[in-house]
Amino acid sequence: MSMSPTTPLHLHHELVHDRIRTLHREAEEERLVSRIRSVRKARRQVERASQRLSSALWRV
């Protein structure tokens, strides 16, 4: 039996594949957000370390 593009099974498969694509896209977005947060945290740490170093150098 061949499936026409309008059969309920075909529509179900399309919905499942669409949901999988959406989940993959959302996961990639979450990974990107996580990397951005990590970079921002690292920059703050570098800035604080730089301030501590400058302060220590002024005291010398």
C-alpha positions as CSV (number, residue, x, y, z in Angstrom):
1,M,0.0,0.0,0.0
2,S,1.5,3.4,-0.9
3,M,1.1,6.4,1.3
4,S,-0.2,9.5,-0.2
5,P,1.1,12.7,1.3
6,T,-2.2,13.3,3.1
7,T,-2.4,10.1,5.1
8,P,-2.5,10.5,8.8
9,L,0.7,8.4,9.2
10,H,2.5,10.7,6.8
11,L,1.3,13.8,8.6
12,H,2.4,12.2,11.9
13,H,5.9,11.5,10.5
14,E,6.2,15.1,9.2
15,L,5.2,16.5,12.7
16,V,7.7,14.2,14.4
17,H,10.5,15.3,12.0
18,D,9.6,18.9,12.4
19,R,9.7,18.6,16.2
20,I,13.1,16.9,16.0
21,R,14.4,19.7,13.9
22,T,13.0,22.2,16.3
23,L,14.6,20.4,19.3
24,H,18.0,20.3,17.5
25,R,17.8,24.1,16.7
26,E,16.8,24.9,20.3
27,A,19.7,22.8,21.6
28,E,22.1,24.6,19.4
29,E,20.8,27.9,20.6
30,E,21.2,26.8,24.2
31,R,24.8,25.8,23.5
32,L,25.5,29.2,22.0
33,V,23.9,31.0,25.0
34,S,26.1,28.9,27.3
35,R,29.2,29.7,25.4
36,I,28.4,33.4,25.5
37,R,27.8,33.3,29.2
38,S,31.2,31.5,29.7
39,V,33.0,34.2,27.6
40,R,31.3,37.0,29.6
41,K,32.3,35.4,32.9
42,A,35.8,34.9,31.7
43,R,36.0,38.6,30.6
44,R,34.8,39.7,34.1
45,Q,37.4,37.5,35.7
46,V,40.1,39.0,33.5
47,E,38.9,42.5,34.2
48,R,39.0,41.9,38.0
49,A,42.4,40.3,37.8
50,S,43.7,43.3,35.8
51,Q,42.3,45.7,38.4
52,R,44.0,43.7,41.2
53,L,47.2,43.8,39.3
54,S,47.0,47.5,38.7
55,S,46.2,48.1,42.3
56,A,49.2,46.0,43.5
57,L,51.5,47.8,41.1
58,W,50.5,51.2,42.4
59,R,51.3,50.0,45.9
60,V,54.8,49.0,45.0
